[in-house]
Amino acid sequence: MIGLLKHNYTIPLSSIFDAKNIVWVALKNAFEQVGCHLLTEDVIGSQQPDFELHLDVHARSYNVPLFVVLNENSLVYPPNGNLNWLRRQYRWCFSWDPQLAHLGIATKIQLPHSLGEGVVDGYKNRPQLVVMIASNKRLAQWWSPQNLYPERIRAIRWFEEHAPADFELYGHLWTFSSKFPKQLSFITHPLEKVIPRWLYWQPSSWRGVIPTKREVLEKARFSIVYENVKGLQGYITEKIFDAFCAGNVPIYWGAEDVTDYIPAECMIDRRQFKSYNELYEFIRGMPEETYIDYQRAICHFLASEAAQAFSVELFAQTVVQEILKRLPAAQ
């Protein structure tokens, strides 16, 4: 059996320790265990696959059964929100969205992450108070009240003005303006390379791009972890787990029901604070023993059955089983 994985990049086995690549390597290996070779579109050549698996919604490449893992929400990637298209094009979907499972068109999954053990080390080796690791992007639907990209900018500006020594920013594209919609980047980015930088705001807290998140997170006590959007059910991405695995306590804002999946004791809920000043006073004045309690709660969660819902192994096992039972037995 041959399956086609279509998600616009190859499975880079040489980068197996990259958090996102581990997911697709694990899925490839899980299919191989049942005699199925999962190939990417660029290497399948003239072979006819038995099925096609997309990461997010794409156009069909072959006249074979189609499946899709809906990774992004529809505010980030609008095609994923077209219910009529999902019903018409795909034999089955996999999604973090409980509504799609309720409609009978998807299996409920959580976006997977390689789970570590966590770290309990207190403040000793964490000289930095708070960091943010995020790219400077905008939503396709930038006007949405659920958009959290502007909230990231507000956080950056507040810390730069009121607590610059306690905050560092890392990530891509911060040499460009954050004011313009994503759709205009092909116009604005070339212009911003030639116009004087003092004409538009650039964060003074930006420290550049880093090879891995862990090297920054393990030296900081807290991290600002905002999803791309707020108010969705079940939309919990790798961001919070990157912090957990480094022993970093996340300041989280995103999924409406996050505490249905992750104990409140593992994170600082940004929604509980009226202002950034109130948040800052809370983290700045936190006793080390309280901080260690957060770290212990994180370790306990990562070792628990509840965390397995986010495991790479369960994700791969679920996708393989659900696809195979929806293919003709002869295949």
Steps between C-alpha positions, in 0.01 A plus 500: 500500500623850419372815664566853382573760766436846365610785721745693283826377648683171524540293814854601607638201686821692558303743717331235711552692823311803377166497687282536193695256284477230765124486447525419129788259542293315762201490265715366217640230729153406628379446144807291419420271793178401323663464158421843361765727348412863566663721237495874443365642178839607369641145501204279410570537129279298265368268771127497573440525876225312681400814688597862541555671836511878526631723774229767486270533199657479153391416148480134404800350317370148428162335457533304826342525848597825669567564869608816678661602829359844578791665675423870472179672600293671233598851611861421416420280198143567376465188276497283813169656601306410185269227631343429163841447346611275787190284459522486121874447449619295797413148601597588857656782700714523813454812708546657843158665452232311698227645278629312196500176697145577614395550137631153419766601248814480714683308768591720795874531548727741682786670321790274602829580668794291615444485876798545730531464874511866594758666726492601866789739562353818646660836426869410528575446130229730364635857499243629251154580637283469190542434127283477192582276204275583206515604136377841393193400299140604446178304465343466158181622673685777686177674601375207709440572872660160568830617352780480759781636283426860612506382862855377450594847378337658806698269726827583325436874516403488867811313608728715287359812662460384861738207557755484216766316702258219582381420147652351185339427162611234251364392163477568130400811301532762775698726266171564321195696608221315679229744390416364158283199411673179393354533150700822442838364611616455139471880468595624846803277569701612193421863582608461861839375384577836340318762710664631821422279797416794723184547294339190650511331839742217563522331839813591693462176699556282194804277541486320166413154367599191698571141384283345774248642743630297791833684521311818585212354700721305740676823604179694563243467778192591299399527135213679333317224315212636295331291236428670168134532598295484818165350588517172306424161653786250506748715303817442705820512296861406565576840656396409854679163484824665388490691828400197709784282370756770585371548854375845404166619639277628218282809517226358281217648294317310230268201525181581688495157664872454561446387861283212376823355360779647715477572876483868593791445740735453203463848354424865564169589337537842337122545512516523879687833490347838423823654371862426418602696805297263719650199321852636538460561872376143538792331325763742629396443859447124480688310775733232370309226682181602319688486171626152584141396569416598141795298372397196703144526371635507144711189559203320654283588201759391242519160672123462524247320285342834409817614323492194275218663304773727358757226439655440160445126541124527556464741209681267260313193624162673467561629148625163374212302652229737381634517145546125462149415613359741241687347207379199297614177665680390184747782540 
